[in-house]
Amino acid sequence: MSSTLPCSRTSMTEGLATPLRSVLTCGGCCRRFDDSTHRPKFLSCFHTACPACIRKAFSSGKVKCPSCSRVTETKSCDDLPDNTQLCTILLNMSSLNLHDLTTVAPARDTCTAHTARINFWCDTCRLPLCRDCTVLAHRESQGHKETRVRHDQRKYLLRQLDAARAYEKQLKSELKTLDNDKKDETRGRLDRIENDSENETSLVGLHEMAQRAGSLVSRLSQDLATAKAVLADSFLTLGKLNRSQDDPDAIDIRSAASGNYDSVKCL
């Protein structure tokens, strides 16, 4: 039998679903994420976007966040990590069929059959009853279980409230885990960036050392060339002097040439 309750299931879930809309949808296209073509991707600003919006915003190795406009550097869109926790939440919500709710008829004060005030509820038929209904069509002697409508309504609302609170607790736990995963991902990225910076600094230091060594080698090469020239000139002078051993001036020149030779040996 169709049920008629003095409340709406949709209204009970609207308050819970509304705060999650911004988490479950892409900030760029406002479409809901899924686990296939619209899979959520993490950005460095902690926001999540779909692959289509990321590719649209990608330029020269950078992606501008559609929610806050902060820039994330990446080689390609596929290199960005998946928001796996959000995918898990979407999967859980899909299994609960929260997106396929039906509105139950609104409450009414009078019975449609007898135009009398509704004061009872038939648990067997799941229908509201007036006093005439309890006597004519829904007798307890015929197996109908009847209760006061306000008492039954309260029990129903309490059950729905308990279910909503349990689901809210589950979502808060999953969102907390999601936030921790974001922090861990950010710490990992910062560590990688710091390591890359240290490696780059080391390479710069090695390059500077190589440049200084090259300058020193060049200077030594110049000194060596100068020494060779002086040495060659000295040997030439000594050769001339060997042919004039008795000349006093030649003896002085020979002494000077020997001094040049000794100074070259010290280089």
C-alpha positions, 0 to 999 in steps of 0.5 A, a space after each residue: 500500500 502507498 504510505 502517507 506520512 505527516 513529513 517529507 523525506 526530502 526535507 529531512 535530507 536537504 539540510 544534510 546534503 546542502 553543505 556537501 554540495 561544494 565538496 562533491 562538485 567541481 568548482 569550475 563547472 559545478 558538475 558532480 564528481 564521479 569515479 570515471 571521466 569526472 574523477 576529482 583531482 587534487 591541486 596544491 591549494 587543497 581544492 579539487 577540480 575535474 580533469 576537464 576544467 584542469 585541462 582547460 586551465 592548464 598552460 605552460 606547466 601551470 594550472 590556475 585553480 577555478 575556486 581560488 585562482 592559485 597556481 599549481 605547477 605540474 608537467 601534465 594534468 594526469 600527474 595530479 593526484 586523485 582525491 581518493 577519499 572523495 571518491 570513496 564518499 561518492 561511492 558510499 552516497 551512491 550505494 545509499 541512493 540518497 540522490 533518488 528520494 521521493 517526496 511523500 504526500 504532505 500532512 493533512 488534518 482530516 480523513 479523506 474517507 470520513 472527513 473526520 480529524 486524523 488521530 490514529 495511525 495503522 502500522 499494518 497498512 501504513 495509513 493515517 486513520 480517523 476514529 471512524 476508520 478504526 471502527 469500520 475498516 481498520 479494526 484491531 480484531 482484524 489484525 490491524 495495529 493502531 497507535 496514536 498518530 502523534 506517538 507514531 510520528 514521533 517514533 518515525 522522526 526519531 528513527 530518521 533523526 538517528 539515521 541522519 546523525 549516524 550518516 553525518 558522523 560518518 561523513 565528518 569522519 571521512 572528511 577529516 581523513 580527507 583533510 589529513 590526506 591533503 596535509 600529508 600530500 602537501 608536506 610531501 610536495 614541500 619536502 620534494 621541493 626542498 630537496 630539489 632546491 638543495 640539489 640545485 644549490 649543490 650543483 651551483 656550488 660545483 659549477 662555481 668551483 669548476 669555474 675557479 679551477 678553470 681560471 687557475 689552470 688558465 693562469 698557470 698555463 700563461 705563467 708556464 708559457 712565459 717561463 718557457 719563453 724566458 728559458 729559451 732566451 736564456 739557453 740562446 744566450 748561454 749558447 752564444 757565451 760558450 763561444 767566448 769563454 774569455 770575454 769579461 762581458 760574456 761572463 756577466 751575461 752568463 751569470 744573468 742567464 743562469 739566474 733566469 734559468 734558476 728562477 724558471 725552475 721555481 715556477 
